[in-house]
Amino acid sequence: MLMRWQPFQEADLLRRQFDRLFSDVAALTNEATGAEWLPATELHDDGENLTLRAVIPGMEAKDLDIQVTKDTITLAGERRSEKEDKTKDYFWSEVKYGKFYRVIQLPIAVQNDQVKAEYNNGILTLTLPKAPELKAFKVNLSGLDSAETAKNLEGKQ
């Protein structure tokens, strides 16, 4: 019996399998670091700066730990429940509480000593100035001139 090939169904199946794989890896990473949830983030480049936005509602700025190196951002903190007993008076709760720890690899180097941070309405915004690109330098060789070097390399003296 011949079956018709449906490439879009195959692509959708592959996408779902990758989604499942990456969510399993993320869960393992969270277990290894003790994280109970991860804030959603977005990173964009405006030409001079990288800007990271992280959605971290329900926390105070003093409870956030932010560390920046030239190529990584580490976000950590803990969102605490307002009520001691979560089982009373709740029909359901979709809000994740507890610790989080997230390391974000930056695609380009930044000047980590000039980062600006704002936290408003549950959105953390980091403005990260790009590090200046290093220019290539011409290296001059000292010692033999190029004609003598070529003779020595060929075994002629």
N, C-alpha and C positions, 0 to 999 in steps of 0.2 A: 504494500500500500504506500503510495507516495503522499508525502506531507508537504504542504507549502511552507517555505521558509519565510519567517517574519522577522526581519532584522531589528525592528524597533522593539519587539517583545524581548528579543535576546539582549539588546542593549539595556532595557529596563531591568531585566533579571540580573544582569551583571552589576548594574548600579546598586540594586538592593543588596546584593551579596557584599559589595565593597562597603556600603553603609553599615551593614551588620558587623563586618570585620573591624572597621574603625571604631564603632561604638564598643565592641568587646575590648579592643586595645585601650581605649580611653578609660573603660571601667577598671581594667587591670592597673593602669597608671594611677588612677584615683585611689585604689586600694593600697598600692605601694606607698603613696605619699600621705595617706590618711585623709585625703580630701573627700568630702561628701558631696560636693557639687562644684561646677566650674562656671565662672562668669562668661557670658558671651562677649566676644570682642570683634572689632573691625580695625583694620590698619590701612591708612592711605598716605600717598605721597603728593605733596603740593608743590614740589620742585625744590624748596629750601628746607622743608621739615618733613618728618614722618609724624603722623598723628594717630595715636591709638585711642580708641574709645572702648570702654568696658562697662557693661551693664551690671551694676552691683547695688541694687536697691535694698533699703532696709538696714543700712549700716551707717555708722558715723565715721567721718574722715579719720578720727584718731584710732579706729579699729583696723585700718588698712595698712599693710606693710608693702611698700613699693621699693624695689631695687632695680637699678638700671646699670648695665655695663655697656661697653661699646657695641655689643651685638645681641644682647638679651634683655628682656624685661621680666621680672619676677613679681607676681601679684600674690599676696597671701592675706588671709583674714578669717574672721569667723562671724557668721550671721546668727544671732541668738534669737530664739523664740520669745515672743512677748509673754506667753503664758507658760507656767511651769508644767501643767498637765495638759498635753495636747489632745487627750482622748475626750475631754469634756467639752461640750458645747460646739463641737465641730461636726458638720455633716461630711466635709472633706477638706483636705488641704493640699494644694499643689505647689506650695512654696517650699523650697529646699532650705533647710537650716543646717548649720554646722560649719566646719572648717572648709576652706578651699585653698589651693596652692596651684598656681599656674605659671609655667615658664614659657615665654614666647620668644622664639628665635627671630631676630630682625634680618631682613634681606640685605641691608647695607649698614655700615658702621654709623654710629651717632656720637655726638659730643655729650657724654653722659653727665658732665658737670654743668650743663646748661639746660637741663630738662625743666619744663614748666608743667605743673600739675594743677588741675581743678577738679573739684567734686561737687556737682550740683544735681539735685533731684535724682540721685541714684546713678548718675552717669559720671564715670571717671574719665577725664580727658588728659592725655599726656601729649605735650608738644615736644618733639625730639629733634633738635637741629642736626642736620646731616654733618658728618665729619668731612673736612676738606679732603679731596682726593689727592693722594701723593703723586707728584710728577716724577717721571722717569729721569734719571741722571745718566749722563754719559760717563763711563769709567775709563780713564786714561791709564794705560799700562806704563809702568816705569821700567827702565832697564833697556833691553835690546830694542832696536827699532824694528819695524815690521819686515824689512828686507832681510835682516840678519835672523829674525825669528823664523821666516820661511825657509831659509837655508838650513838652519838647525833642525827643523822638523823633517826636512827631506833627507837628512843625513849627510849633507854637503857642508864642508867647513872650509 
